[in-house]
Amino acid sequence: MTVPTVAEQQAVQRRTVAILSTGQVLGGIAFGATVSLGALLAADISGDDALSGLATASVTLGAALCAIPLARLAMKVGRRRALTLGNLFALIGIGVVILAAALRVFPLLLVGIVLIGAGNAGNLQSRFAATDLASSRHRGRDLSIVVWATTVGGVAGPLLLGPGEIVGQAVGMPPQTGSYLFSLVAQVAAFILYIVALRPDPLLLAQRIMAAGADQNTAEERRDHPRAARYAMFAIAASHVVMVSVMAMTPIHLSHMAHGAHGGHATPADISSLVGGTIAMHVAGMYALSPVFGILADRWGRLRVVLLGQGLLAASLIFAITVNGQAWGVMVALILLGLGWSASTVSGAALLTEATAPALRTRRQGRSDSLMSFSAAGGAVLAGVILSNFQYGGLAVAASVLVIGTVVAAPLGRMHRP
């Protein structure tokens, strides 16, 4: 097969970014719904708030378990098949969650959430797929556009809780699972999109271009910088743990606040409204400004934007410590938490890709996603224990340790070029 010209590569890249972005819109709906409902379903079915963190732990565990296998699959058969397999996992997971809620079986609920997390591993891989054919000058921008696209689905997921309950009751679905009906339709659409439209496969095409010696990047840009790559993986994982740990416990904290505000008799609608609105704003913070952070990473440098993200995370934790008794304070903390996560993970992912030789990129990207998700799963479980013993402010204090560590280790992220 002939190697495409530079202009043809750029055209394929633009089309690939558009397809991946559309897939992220659809895939983000299930993720947003699980973020909002997971902890509430876990607490309701198990009867123990301390076990609510297992929901977020399960979704991140599913992503961790599948990140490396999906990356290896992509190396062999391309991104298209890896992404569609992730969609298939999510589809099965949604069905299992609905069944578990109907039967009120807690272990089965966790199995379903793990499968949805496995599907999210595919969503995470999409941002790296956007860099397969990207030039070094626009790598951060292209990656961030795909991340930004998750805003629509991620925000819609929590906002669909209310309408979902109405639709769910009309068709006889278990309580608090109605919005998963929308997720099911969206996942089917994403599955079809990747199967039909993601051609040519960006990773397979990039490998063919590399083998032919027609890569746009210079020899210097193809050098490996393992120390900077390891720092990027640490910064991504640490930022994700901070975000997941605080976010996972926020629905429980807000539920307690709602009961307090209504004299201990808050209705499910009161709780869903408060939780759904807050999480929707948080998810908007995670994704809405990601193109800005991607462009800044291209212009200012990856490391500087990682540190900007740590500053935003620190501001979030200060709000969570000092104003956690007010709904507006929790919302501001969650918005800043999302913004800090966005800046750190977008620029960190660009740094990881740039610091890694092309032959090693897919493997390291899978390891980074696995490390990020495994760490967050542990953080979510620990967050439930910390919340039960030290309340919301204590959880924010514990999370600040990782922010400090990421800032102190920042010199390791510099790439020393001759």
For each residue, the residues with C-beta under 8 A, 3 or more apart:
1: 208
2:
3: 208 209 212 214
4: 8 9 12 205 209
5: 8 9
6: 9 10 216
7: 10 11
8: 4 5 11 12
9: 4 5 6 12 13 133 205 209 216
10: 6 7 13 14
11: 7 8 14 15
12: 4 8 9 15 16 133 200 202 205
13: 9 10 16 17 133 134 142 202
14: 10 11 17 18
15: 11 12 18 19
16: 12 13 19 20 129 130 132 133 198 202
17: 13 14 20 21 130 142 145 146
18: 14 15 21 22
19: 15 16 22 23 193 194 197 198
20: 16 17 23 24 126 129 130 146 149 198
21: 17 18 24 25 145 146 148 149
22: 18 19 25 26 149 193
23: 19 20 26 27 83 123 126 190 193 194
24: 20 21 27 28 123 126 146 147 149 150 153
25: 21 22 28 29 149 150 152 153
26: 22 23 29 153 186 187 189 190 193
27: 23 24 30 31 87 90 119 120 122 123 126 150 153 186 187 190
28: 24 25 31 32 123 149 150 151 152 153 154 156 157 283 287
29: 25 26 32 33 153 154 156 157 160 182 183 186 187
30: 27 33 34 90 94 116 119 153 157 180 183 186 187
31: 27 28 34 35 59 116 120 123 150 153 154 157
32: 28 29 35 36 153 154 155 156 157 158 279 280 283
33: 29 30 36 37 157 158 160 161 164 179 180 182 183
34: 30 31 37 38 55 59 97 113 116 157
35: 31 32 38 56 59 154 157 158 247 279 283
36: 32 33 40 157 158 161 251 275 276 279
37: 33 34 40 41 161 176 177 179 180
38: 34 35 41 42 55 56 58 59 113
39: 42 43 52 53 55 56 248 249 251 252
40: 36 37 43 44 52 176 251 255 271 275
41: 37 38 44 45 55 97 101 109 176 177
42: 38 39 45 46 51 52 53 54 55 106 109 110
43: 39 40 46 47 48 49 51 52 252 255
44: 40 41 47 176
45: 41 42 100 101 104 105 106 109
46: 42 43 51 52 54 106
47: 43 44
48: 43 51 52
49: 43 52 252 384 387 388
50: 53 384 385 387 388
51: 42 43 46 48 54 106 384
52: 39 40 42 43 46 48 49 55 248 249 251 252 384
53: 39 42 50 56 57 248 249 380 381 382 383 384 385 387
54: 42 46 51 57 58 110 380 381 384
55: 34 38 39 41 42 52 58 59 109 110 113 248 380
56: 35 38 39 53 59 60 244 247 248 376 377 380 383
57: 53 54 60 61 248 376 377 378 380 381
58: 38 54 55 61 62 110 113 114 117 377
59: 31 34 35 38 55 56 62 63 113 114 116 117 120
60: 56 57 63 64 117 244 373 374 376 377 380
61: 57 58 64 65 114 117 373 374 377
62: 58 59 65 66 89 93 113 114 115 116 117 118 119 120 121 373
63: 59 60 66 67 117 118 120 121 124 369 372 373
64: 60 61 67 117 121 369 370 371 372 373 374 376 377
65: 61 62 69 114 117 118 121 370
66: 62 63 69 70 86 89 117 118 121 122
67: 63 64 70 71 121 124 125 366 367 369 370 372 373
68: 71 72 366 367 369 370
69: 65 66 72 73 366
70: 66 67 73 74 82 85 86 121 122 125 366
71: 67 68 74 75 82 125 362 363 365 366 367 369
72: 68 69 75 76 362 363 366
73: 69 70 76 77 81 82 85
74: 70 71 77 78 79 81 82 125 129 203 362
75: 71 72 203 362 363
76: 72 73
77: 73 74 81 82
78: 74 81 82 201 203 204
79: 74 82 83 125 129 132 198 201 202 203 204
80: 83 84 194 195 198 199 201
81: 73 74 77 78 84 85
82: 70 71 73 74 77 78 79 85 86 122 125
83: 23 79 80 86 87 122 125 126 129 194 198
84: 80 81 87 88 122 191 194 195
85: 70 73 81 82 88 89 122
86: 66 70 82 83 89 90 118 119 120 121 122 123 125
87: 27 83 84 90 91 119 122 187 190 191 194
88: 84 85 91 92 119 191
89: 62 66 85 86 92 93 115 116 118 119 121 122
90: 27 30 86 87 93 94 115 116 118 119 120 122 183 187
91: 87 88 94 95 119 184 187 188 191
92: 88 89 95 96 115
93: 62 89 90 96 97 112 113 114 115 116 117 118 119
94: 30 90 91 97 98 112 116 180 183 184 187
95: 91 92 98 99 112 184
96: 92 93 99 100 108 111 112 115
97: 34 41 93 94 100 101 109 112 113 116 177 180
98: 94 95 101 102 112 173 174 177 180
99: 95 96 102 103 108 112
100: 45 96 97 103 104 105 106 108 109 111 112
101: 41 45 97 98 104 109 174 175 176 177
102: 98 99 173 174 177
103: 99 100 108
104: 45 100 101
105: 45 100 108 109
106: 42 45 46 51 100 109 110
107: 110 111
108: 96 99 100 103 105 111 112
109: 41 42 45 55 97 100 101 105 106 112 113
110: 42 54 55 58 106 107 113 114
111: 96 100 107 108 114 115
112: 93 94 95 96 97 98 99 100 108 109 115 116
113: 34 38 55 58 59 62 93 97 109 110 116 117
114: 58 59 61 62 65 93 110 111 117 118
115: 62 89 90 92 93 96 111 112 118 119
116: 30 31 34 59 62 89 90 93 94 97 112 113 119 120
117: 58 59 60 61 62 63 64 65 66 93 113 114 120 121 373
118: 62 63 65 66 86 89 90 93 114 115 121 122
119: 27 30 62 86 87 88 89 90 91 93 115 116 122 123 187
120: 27 31 59 62 63 86 90 116 117 123 124
121: 62 63 64 65 66 67 70 86 89 117 118 124 125 369 373
122: 27 66 70 82 83 84 85 86 87 89 90 118 119 125 126
123: 23 24 27 28 31 86 119 120 126 150
124: 63 67 120 121 127 128 369 372 373
125: 67 70 71 74 79 82 83 86 121 122 128 129 365 366 369
126: 20 23 24 27 83 122 123 129 130 146
127: 124 130 131 143 146 147 349
128: 124 125 131 132 143 349 353 361 362 365
129: 16 20 74 79 83 125 126 132 146 202 203
130: 16 17 20 126 127 134 142 143 145 146 202
131: 127 128 134 139 142 143 349 350 353
132: 16 79 128 129 202 203 205 206
133: 9 12 13 16 202 205 206 209
134: 13 130 131 138 139 142 143
135: 138 139 216 217
136: 139 217 221 354
137: 298
138: 134 135 141 142 298
139: 131 134 135 136 142 143 298 350 353 354
140: 143 144 293 294 295 296 297 298 302 346 347 350
141: 138 144 145 291 294 295 298
142: 13 17 130 131 134 138 139 145 146 294
143: 127 128 130 131 134 139 140 146 147 294 346 349 350 353
144: 140 141 147 148 290 291 292 293 294 295 297 346
145: 17 21 130 141 142 148 149 290 291 294
146: 17 20 21 24 126 127 129 130 142 143 149 150
147: 24 127 143 144 150 287 290 294 342 345 346
148: 21 144 145 151 287 288 289 290 291
149: 20 21 22 24 25 28 145 146 152 153 287
150: 24 25 27 28 31 123 146 147 153 154 283 286 287
151: 28 148 154 155 283 284 286 287 288 290
152: 25 28 149 155 156
153: 24 25 26 27 28 29 30 31 32 149 150 156 157 186
154: 28 29 31 32 35 150 151 157 158 283 284 286 287
155: 32 151 152 158 159 280 283 284 287
156: 28 29 32 152 153 159 160 182
157: 28 29 30 31 32 33 34 35 36 153 154 160 179 183 283
158: 32 33 35 36 154 155 161 275 276 277 279 280 283
159: 155 156 162 276 277 280
160: 29 33 156 157 163 164 179 182
161: 33 36 37 158 164 165 178 179 272 275 276
162: 159 165 166 269 272 273 276
163: 160 166 167 178 179
164: 33 160 161 167 168 177 178 179 180 181 182
165: 161 162 168 169 175 176 178 179 272
166: 162 163 169 170 178
167: 163 164 170 171 173 178 181 182
168: 164 165 171 172 173 174 175 177 178 179 181
169: 165 166 172 173 178
170: 166 167
171: 167 168 181
172: 168 169
173: 98 102 167 168 169 177 178 180 181
174: 98 101 102 168 177
175: 101 165 168 268
176: 37 40 41 44 101 165 268
177: 37 41 97 98 101 102 164 168 173 174 180 181
178: 161 163 164 165 166 167 168 169 173 181
179: 33 37 157 160 161 163 164 165 168 182 183
180: 30 33 37 94 97 98 164 173 177 183 184
181: 164 167 168 171 173 177 178 184 185
182: 29 33 156 160 164 167 179 185 186
183: 29 30 33 90 94 157 179 180 186 187
184: 91 94 95 180 181 187 188
185: 181 182 188 189
186: 26 27 29 30 153 182 183 189 190
187: 26 27 29 30 87 90 91 94 119 183 184 190 191
188: 91 184 185 191 192
189: 26 185 186 192 193
190: 23 26 27 87 186 187 193 194
191: 84 87 88 91 187 188 194 195
192: 188 189 195 196
193: 19 22 23 26 189 190 196 197 198
194: 19 23 80 83 84 87 190 191 197 198
195: 80 84 191 192 198
196: 192 193 199
197: 19 193 194
198: 16 19 20 79 80 83 193 194 195 201 202
199: 80 196
200: 12 204 205
201: 78 79 80 198 204 205
202: 12 13 16 79 129 130 132 133 198 205 206
203: 74 75 78 79 129 132 206 207 362
204: 78 79 200 201 207 208
205: 4 9 12 132 133 200 201 202 208 209
206: 132 133 202 203 209 210 358
207: 203 204 210 211
208: 1 3 204 205 211 212
209: 3 4 9 133 205 206 212 214 215
210: 206 207 213 214 215 358
211: 207 208
212: 3 208 209
213: 210
214: 3 209 210
215: 209 210 222 358
216: 6 9 135
217: 135 136 221 222 358
218: 221 222
219: 222 223
220: 223 417 418
221: 136 217 218 354
222: 215 217 218 219 357 358
223: 219 220 357 417
224: 229 355 356 357 360
225: 228 229 355 356 415 416
226: 229 230 355
227: 230 231 412
228: 225 231 232 351 355 412 413 414 415
229: 224 225 226 232 233 351 352 355 356 364
230: 226 227 233 234 412
231: 227 228 234 235 351 409 410 412 413
232: 228 229 235 236 302 306 348 349 351 352 355 368 413
233: 229 230 236 237 348 352 364 367 368 371 372
234: 230 231 237 238 406 409
235: 231 232 238 239 306 344 348 351 406 409 413
236: 232 233 239 240 344 345 348 349 352 368 371 372
237: 233 234 240 241 368 371 372 375 376
238: 234 235 241 242 375 402 403 405 406
239: 235 236 242 243 309 310 313 340 341 344 345 348 402 406
240: 236 237 243 244 341 345 372 373 375 376
241: 237 238 244 245 375 376 378 379 399 402
242: 238 239 245 246 313 317 337 340 341 379 399 402 403
243: 239 240 246 247 286 313 337 338 340 341 376
244: 56 60 240 241 247 248 376 379 380 383
245: 241 242 248 249 376 379 380 382 383 395 398 399
246: 242 243 249 250 316 317 320 333 334 337 383 395 396 399
247: 35 56 243 244 250 279 282 334 337
248: 39 52 53 55 56 57 244 245 251 380 383 384
249: 39 52 53 245 246 252 253 383 384 387 392 395
250: 246 247 253 254 275 278 279 282 330 334 392
251: 36 39 40 52 248 254 255 275 279
252: 39 43 49 52 249 255 256 387
253: 249 250 256 257 324 330 387 392
254: 250 251 257 258 271 274 275 278 327 330
255: 40 43 251 252 258 259 266 271 275
256: 252 253 259 260
257: 253 254 260 261 274 325 327 330
258: 254 255 261 262 266 270 271 274
259: 255 256 262 264 265 266
260: 256 257 264
261: 257 258 266
262: 258 259 265 266 267 270
263:
264: 259 260
265: 259 262
266: 255 258 259 261 262 270 271
267: 262 270 271
268: 175 176 271 272
269: 162 272 273
270: 258 262 266 267 273 274
271: 40 254 255 258 266 267 268 274 275
272: 161 162 165 268 269 275 276
273: 162 269 270 276 277
274: 254 257 258 270 271 277 278 327
275: 36 40 158 161 250 251 254 255 271 272 278 279
276: 36 158 159 161 162 272 273 279 280
277: 158 159 273 274 280 281 331
278: 250 254 274 275 281 282 327 330 331 334
279: 32 35 36 158 247 250 251 275 276 282 283 334
280: 32 155 158 159 276 277 283 284
281: 277 278 284 285 331 334 335 338
282: 247 250 278 279 285 286 334 335 337 338
283: 28 32 35 150 151 154 155 157 158 279 280 286 287 338
284: 151 154 155 280 281 287 288 335 338
285: 281 282 288 289 334 335 336 337 338 339 341 342
286: 150 151 154 243 282 283 290 338 339 341 342
287: 28 147 148 149 150 151 154 155 283 284 290 338 342
288: 148 151 284 285
289: 148 285 292 293 339 342
290: 144 145 147 148 151 286 287 293 294 342 346
291: 141 144 145 148 294 295
292: 144 289 295 296
293: 140 144 289 290 296 297 305 308 309 342 343 346 347
294: 140 141 142 143 144 145 147 290 291 297 298 346 347 350
295: 140 141 144 291 292 298 299
296: 140 292 293 299 300 304 305 308 343 347
297: 140 144 293 294 300 301 302 305 346 347 350 351
298: 137 138 139 140 141 294 295 350
299: 295 296
300: 296 297 304 305
301: 297 304 305
302: 140 232 297 305 306 347 348 350 351 354 413
303: 306 307 347 351 410 413 414
304: 296 300 301 307 308 347
305: 293 296 297 300 301 302 308 309 343 344 346 347
306: 232 235 302 303 309 310 343 344 347 348 351 406 410 413
307: 303 304 310 311 407 410
308: 293 296 304 305 311 312 343 347
309: 239 293 305 306 312 313 339 340 341 342 343 344 345 347
310: 239 306 307 313 314 340 344 403 406 407
311: 307 308 314 315 340
312: 308 309 315 316 336 339 340 343
313: 239 242 243 309 310 316 317 336 337 340 341 344 403
314: 310 311 317 318 340 400 403
315: 311 312 318 319 336 340
316: 246 312 313 319 320 333 334 335 336 337 339 340
317: 242 246 313 314 320 321 333 337 396 397 399 400 403
318: 314 315 321 322 396
319: 315 316 322 323 324 329 330 332 333 336
320: 246 316 317 323 324 329 330 333 337 392 393 395 396
321: 317 318 324 393 396 397
322: 318 319 329 393
323: 319 320 326 328 329 330 332 333
324: 253 319 320 321 329 330 333 391 392 393 396
325: 257 329
326: 323 329 330
327: 254 257 274 278 330 331
328: 323 331 332
329: 319 320 322 323 324 325 326 332 333
330: 250 253 254 257 278 319 320 323 324 326 327 333 334 392
331: 277 278 281 327 328 334 335
332: 319 323 328 329 335 336
333: 246 316 317 319 320 323 324 329 330 336 337 396
334: 246 247 250 278 279 281 282 285 316 330 331 337 338
335: 281 282 284 285 316 331 332 338 339
336: 285 312 313 315 316 319 332 333 339 340
337: 242 243 246 247 282 285 313 316 317 320 333 334 340 341
338: 243 281 282 283 284 285 286 287 334 335 341 342
339: 285 286 289 309 312 316 335 336 342 343
340: 239 242 243 309 310 311 312 313 314 315 316 336 337 343 344
341: 239 240 242 243 285 286 309 313 337 338 344 345
342: 147 285 286 287 289 290 293 309 338 339 345 346
343: 293 296 305 306 308 309 312 339 340 346 347
344: 235 236 239 305 306 309 310 313 340 341 347 348 406
345: 147 236 239 240 309 341 342 348 349
346: 140 143 144 147 290 293 294 297 305 342 343 349 350
347: 140 293 294 296 297 302 303 304 305 306 308 309 343 344 350 351
348: 232 233 235 236 239 302 306 344 345 351 352
349: 127 128 131 143 232 236 345 346 352 353 365 368
350: 131 139 140 143 294 297 298 302 346 347 353 354
351: 228 229 231 232 235 297 302 303 306 347 348 354 355 413
352: 229 232 233 236 348 349 355 356 364 365 368
353: 128 131 139 143 349 350 356 361 365
354: 136 139 221 302 350 351 415
355: 224 225 226 228 229 232 351 352 415
356: 224 225 229 352 353 360 361 364
357: 222 223 224 360 361
358: 206 210 215 217 222 361
359:
360: 224 356 357 363 364
361: 128 353 356 357 358 364 365
362: 71 72 74 75 128 203 365 366
363: 71 72 75 360 366 367
364: 229 233 352 356 360 361 367 368
365: 71 125 128 349 352 353 361 362 368 369
366: 67 68 69 70 71 72 125 362 363 369 370
367: 67 68 71 233 363 364 370 371
368: 232 233 236 237 349 352 364 365 371 372
369: 63 64 67 68 71 121 124 125 365 366 372 373
370: 64 65 67 68 366 367 373 374
371: 64 233 236 237 367 368 374 375
372: 63 64 67 124 233 236 237 240 368 369 375 376
373: 60 61 62 63 64 67 117 121 124 240 369 370 376 377
374: 60 61 64 370 371 377 378
375: 237 238 240 241 371 372 378 379
376: 56 57 60 64 237 240 241 243 244 245 372 373 379 380
377: 56 57 58 60 61 64 373 374 380 381
378: 57 241 374 375 381 382
379: 241 242 244 245 375 376 382 383
380: 53 54 55 56 57 60 244 245 248 376 377 383 384
381: 53 54 57 377 378 384 385
382: 53 245 378 379 385 386
383: 53 56 244 245 246 248 249 379 380 386 387 395
384: 49 50 51 52 53 54 248 249 380 381 387 388
385: 50 53 381 382 388 389
386: 382 383 389 390 394 395 398
387: 49 50 53 249 252 253 383 384 390 391 392 394 395
388: 49 50 384 385
389: 385 386 394
390: 386 387 393 394 395 397 398
391: 324 387 394 395
392: 249 250 253 320 324 330 387 395 396
393: 320 321 322 324 390 396 397
394: 386 387 389 390 391 397 398
395: 245 246 249 320 383 386 387 390 391 392 398 399
396: 246 317 318 320 321 324 333 392 393 399 400
397: 317 321 390 393 394 400
398: 245 386 390 394 395 401
399: 241 242 245 246 317 395 396 402 403
400: 314 317 396 397 403 404
401: 398 404 405
402: 238 239 241 242 399 405 406
403: 238 242 310 313 314 317 399 400 406 407
404: 400 401 407 408
405: 238 401 402 408 409
406: 234 235 238 239 306 310 344 402 403 409 410
407: 307 310 403 404 410
408: 404 405
409: 231 234 235 405 406 412 413
410: 231 303 306 307 406 407 413
411: 414
412: 227 228 230 231 409
413: 228 231 232 235 302 303 306 351 409 410
414: 228 303 411
415: 225 228 354 355
416: 225
417: 220 223
418: 220
